[in-house]
């Protein structure tokens, strides 16, 4: 009886082993995938190293330190990609500047406030939908919340480094409102790097040098020539270069 039990046990072991060999031979790729996926975590948010920005490109907001761009962008169509963390002023915060507060009717203020909250909600719920971020920033700039607009555009330059729109908006903001010409320069340069075929980067940078950052006025001609080399058929760049020569001749 004892020998019979031993024989039965051996037979069962052989059958189990054969079953495993059969499974492995029929589904080798499935087993391999299962092994490779063990211990792998979701990477929808970049690691600290991936999103690290150098210390000389930081801007401080009331909510703490946030990176002042890597060298985003403007695609309004949502699409899947890694989402970076936003560390600026609260998206749905509504802060009217004094002049905006006095010049707008109550109804107008209420309408803008509602729209800021609406687009901020969309941006929070779908961070990859960059159009919502850009619209929120535009509305914040309209009510003179320049820090709020700045923080959002900085975020977009990090999330979409190959698109020029946020860089251009920051260039304008730093030039005409925050009066920080080195940062305006950096953002116009970022726009040119992101989209060499977008002439607004060259025009914005050359105007910055000519009218505001005058210690670098001599660089304006080279910027326009660079733009013309990248966009030889653009009439606006050609006209800007002619106007610069006429200005220098006076």
C-alpha positions as a printed NumPy array, in Angstrom:
array([[  0.   ,   0.   ,   0.   ],
       [  2.858,   2.329,   0.831],
       [  4.564,   1.671,  -2.498],
       [  1.281,   2.302,  -4.331],
       [  0.955,   5.754,  -2.728],
       [  4.517,   6.61 ,  -3.683],
       [  3.891,   5.606,  -7.319],
       [  0.688,   7.675,  -7.431],
       [  2.569,  10.701,  -6.037],
       [  5.28 ,  10.357,  -8.709],
       [  2.667,  10.176, -11.462],
       [  0.931,  13.326, -10.174],
       [  4.241,  15.198,  -9.978],
       [  5.064,  14.219, -13.558],
       [  1.665,  15.398, -14.778],
       [  2.013,  18.767, -13.004],
       [  5.494,  19.268, -14.428],
       [  4.294,  18.379, -17.907],
       [  1.462,  20.874, -17.553],
       [  3.897,  23.68 , -16.666],
       [  6.21 ,  22.754, -19.554],
       [  3.23 ,  22.753, -21.908],
       [  2.104,  26.204, -20.647],
       [  5.596,  27.619, -20.972],
       [  6.032,  26.299, -24.474],
       [  2.681,  27.619, -25.669],
       [  2.803,  31.007, -23.87 ],
       [  6.514,  31.893, -23.534],
       [  5.997,  35.586, -24.327],
       [  3.198,  35.92 , -21.792],
       [  5.394,  34.5  , -19.053],
       [  8.218,  36.824, -20.061],
       [  5.933,  39.88 , -19.935],
       [  4.683,  38.887, -16.509],
       [  8.26 ,  38.651, -15.252],
       [  9.295,  41.973, -16.802],
       [  6.313,  43.792, -15.318],
       [  7.053,  42.707, -11.761],
       [  7.955,  45.696,  -9.64 ],
       [  7.423,  48.277, -12.408],
       [  5.594,  51.404, -11.209],
       [  3.599,  53.998, -13.13 ],
       [  5.721,  56.892, -14.43 ],
       [  3.061,  59.403, -15.464],
       [  4.829,  62.048, -13.367],
       [  8.535,  62.665, -14.085],
       [ 11.055,  61.921, -11.387],
       [ 12.815,  64.724,  -9.548],
       [ 15.828,  64.387, -11.832],
       [ 13.716,  64.651, -14.984],
       [ 11.941,  67.828, -13.913],
       [ 14.895,  69.509, -12.173],
       [ 15.571,  73.084, -13.318],
       [ 18.818,  74.94 , -12.647],
       [ 18.829,  77.345,  -9.713],
       [ 19.449,  80.413, -11.868],
       [ 16.074,  79.872, -13.553],
       [ 13.804,  80.109, -10.51 ],
       [ 11.054,  82.577,  -9.726],
       [  9.562,  82.91 ,  -6.268],
       [  5.803,  83.173,  -5.841],
       [  3.834,  83.504,  -2.636],
       [  3.265,  79.761,  -2.702],
       [  7.007,  79.024,  -2.656],
       [  9.739,  78.456,  -5.185],
       [  8.775,  77.354,  -8.623],
       [ 11.01 ,  76.649, -11.613],
       [ 11.325,  79.463, -14.142],
       [ 11.335,  77.295, -17.203],
       [ 13.351,  74.756, -18.909],
       [ 13.942,  75.655, -22.372],
       [  5.649,  75.078, -22.945],
       [  3.805,  75.668, -25.427],
       [  0.431,  75.992, -26.915],
       [ -1.186,  72.972, -28.437],
       [ -4.859,  73.197, -27.614],
       [ -5.542,  69.553, -28.415],
       [ -5.343,  67.223, -25.429],
       [ -2.925,  64.351, -25.881],
       [ -1.37 ,  61.834, -23.554],
       [  2.134,  62.456, -22.244],
       [  3.929,  62.775, -18.93 ],
       [  2.51 ,  65.507, -16.725],
       [  4.837,  67.685, -14.678],
       [  3.9  ,  69.01 , -11.25 ],
       [  2.557,  72.571, -11.048],
       [  4.045,  74.526,  -8.149],
       [  2.785,  78.053,  -8.749],
       [  0.031,  80.188,  -7.269],
       [ -3.344,  78.39 ,  -6.973],
       [ -4.9  ,  77.972, -10.394],
       [ -8.39 ,  79.   ,  -9.303],
       [ -7.197,  82.014,  -7.314],
       [ -8.797,  85.299,  -8.428],
       [ -6.685,  88.388,  -7.646],
       [ -7.668,  91.697,  -9.218],
       [ -5.102,  94.445,  -9.539],
       [ -6.22 ,  97.836,  -8.294],
       [ -6.609,  99.376, -11.754],
       [ -8.553,  96.376, -13.071],
       [-10.772,  96.397, -10.016],
       [-11.659, 100.058, -10.536],
       [-12.097,  99.922, -14.307],
       [-14.334,  96.842, -14.574],
       [-18.017,  96.662, -13.793],
       [-19.212,  94.211, -11.173],
       [-20.765,  92.065, -13.884],
       [-17.523,  92.004, -15.857],
       [-15.52 ,  91.073, -12.775],
       [-17.958,  88.293, -11.939],
       [-17.777,  86.948, -15.49 ],
       [-13.966,  86.873, -15.543],
       [-13.847,  85.313, -12.075],
       [-16.219,  82.551, -13.166],
       [-14.146,  81.88 , -16.282],
       [-10.897,  81.71 , -14.343],
       [-12.409,  79.085, -12.057],
       [-13.901,  77.213, -15.001],
       [-10.665,  76.938, -16.978],
       [ -8.638,  76.276, -13.832],
       [-10.935,  73.349, -13.064],
       [-10.435,  72.023, -16.589],
       [ -6.653,  72.322, -16.234],
       [ -6.692,  70.489, -12.904],
       [ -8.893,  67.692, -14.191],
       [ -6.987,  67.31 , -17.483],
       [ -3.428,  68.605, -16.965],
       [ -2.456,  67.584, -20.493],
       [ -5.066,  69.979, -21.934],
       [ -2.707,  72.933, -22.349],
       [ -5.326,  75.261, -23.862],
       [ -7.062,  75.413, -20.474],
       [ -3.808,  76.47 , -18.782],
       [ -3.155,  79.145, -21.394],
       [ -6.682,  80.545, -21.15 ],
       [ -6.438,  80.714, -17.373],
       [ -3.169,  82.632, -17.665],
       [ -4.607,  85.11 , -20.177],
       [ -7.547,  85.823, -17.871],
       [ -5.252,  86.318, -14.894],
       [ -3.149,  88.759, -16.899],
       [ -6.337,  90.619, -17.889],
       [ -7.135,  91.298, -14.224],
       [ -3.486,  92.242, -13.545],
       [ -2.597,  89.097, -11.639],
       [  0.813,  89.012, -13.29 ],
       [  2.328,  86.546, -10.837],
       [ -0.502,  84.103, -11.409],
       [ -0.182,  84.388, -15.179],
       [  3.607,  84.087, -14.964],
       [  3.472,  80.894, -12.9  ],
       [  1.123,  79.205, -15.36 ],
       [  3.155,  80.178, -18.418],
       [  6.328,  78.948, -16.737],
       [  4.588,  75.632, -16.131],
       [  3.581,  75.436, -19.789],
       [  7.149,  76.081, -20.961],
       [  8.2  ,  73.055, -18.914],
       [  5.298,  70.883, -20.055],
       [  5.622,  71.886, -23.736],
       [  9.253,  72.959, -24.304],
       [  8.966,  72.639, -28.083],
       [  6.079,  75.097, -28.426],
       [  6.632,  78.854, -28.482],
       [  3.384,  80.393, -27.21 ],
       [  4.094,  80.406, -23.469],
       [  7.658,  81.613, -24.043],
       [  6.316,  84.513, -26.114],
       [  3.727,  85.389, -23.472],
       [  6.425,  85.399, -20.801],
       [  8.658,  87.542, -22.988],
       [  5.885,  90.117, -23.283],
       [  5.018,  89.883, -19.584],
       [  8.603,  90.375, -18.422],
       [  9.159,  93.192, -20.936],
       [  6.053,  95.298, -20.538],
       [  4.684,  94.486, -17.083],
       [  7.289,  92.96 , -14.754],
       [ 10.189,  94.924, -16.282],
       [ 12.675,  92.076, -15.963],
       [ 14.588,  92.323, -19.222],
       [ 17.053,  89.448, -18.705],
       [ 14.115,  87.078, -18.164],
       [ 12.314,  88.565, -21.155],
       [ 15.429,  87.894, -23.217],
       [ 15.653,  84.308, -21.96 ],
       [ 12.038,  83.634, -22.885],
       [ 12.25 ,  85.112, -26.369],
       [ 15.349,  83.   , -26.905],
       [ 13.351,  80.025, -25.643],
       [ 10.615,  80.773, -28.185],
       [ 13.162,  80.881, -31.01 ],
       [ 14.692,  77.6  , -29.896],
       [ 11.274,  75.965, -29.568],
       [  9.954,  77.127, -32.955],
       [ 12.57 ,  78.63 , -35.289],
       [  9.855,  79.15 , -37.894],
       [  7.775,  81.354, -35.597],
       [  8.865,  84.903, -36.451],
       [  7.372,  86.423, -33.285],
       [ 10.339,  85.259, -31.238],
       [ 12.82 ,  87.177, -33.407],
       [ 10.618,  90.269, -33.577],
       [ 10.014,  90.256, -29.833],
       [ 13.699,  89.822, -28.994],
       [ 14.851,  92.505, -31.432],
       [ 12.262,  94.98 , -30.069],
       [ 13.372,  94.149, -26.537],
       [ 16.959,  95.048, -27.436],
       [ 16.042,  98.203, -29.367],
       [ 13.491,  99.782, -27.02 ],
       [ 14.059,  98.327, -23.543],
       [ 17.249,  96.349, -23.017],
       [ 19.268,  99.06 , -24.732],
       [ 22.674,  97.929, -23.526],
       [ 22.164,  95.022, -25.936],
       [ 20.776,  97.1  , -28.812],
       [ 23.711,  96.128, -31.017],
       [ 22.457,  92.527, -31.013],
       [ 19.102,  93.373, -32.605],
       [ 20.422,  93.252, -36.161],
       [ 21.902,  89.799, -35.695],
       [ 18.623,  88.519, -34.233],
       [ 16.664,  89.768, -37.256],
       [ 19.206,  88.289, -39.662],
       [ 18.948,  84.983, -37.824],
       [ 15.179,  85.13 , -38.226],
       [ 15.45 ,  85.924, -41.926],
       [ 17.846,  83.018, -42.436],
       [ 15.269,  80.687, -40.849],
       [ 12.306,  82.378, -42.589],
       [ 13.631,  83.892, -45.846],
       [ 10.168,  84.682, -47.238],
       [  8.804,  86.534, -44.211],
       [  8.108,  90.187, -45.007],
       [  7.769,  91.292, -41.375],
       [ 11.348,  90.367, -40.55 ],
       [ 12.607,  92.093, -43.696],
       [ 10.691,  95.266, -42.832],
       [ 11.94 ,  95.188, -39.239],
       [ 15.53 ,  95.02 , -40.465],
       [ 14.956,  97.962, -42.831],
       [ 13.421, 100.025, -40.016],
       [ 16.388,  99.202, -37.79 ],
       [ 18.835, 100.416, -40.45 ],
       [ 16.796, 103.58 , -40.923],
       [ 16.808, 104.191, -37.168],
       [ 20.582, 103.705, -36.998],
       [ 21.111, 106.075, -39.959],
       [ 19.387, 108.992, -38.191]])
